[in-house]
């Protein structure tokens, strides 16, 4: 049941990453790009978790 909330958790972590990008890298540059890519990691992880859950359902 808890796995159903993983995409919501990924979205929350993404938006907290966006806040961190705005706080620590207000101007364009390399640091801002690195932090933006790091902020996108939870969204990718949540997407992969959804795929994993779908594969588990198909194996039942």
Residue pairs with C-beta under 8 A, 6 or more apart in sequence:
3 49
3 53
6 46
6 49
6 50
7 46
7 47
7 49
7 50
9 42
9 46
10 42
10 43
10 45
10 46
10 47
10 49
11 42
11 43
11 46
13 39
13 42
14 39
14 40
14 42
14 43
16 39
17 35
17 36
17 38
17 39
17 40
17 42
18 39
20 35
20 39
21 32
21 35
21 36
21 39
24 31
24 35
25 31
25 32
25 35
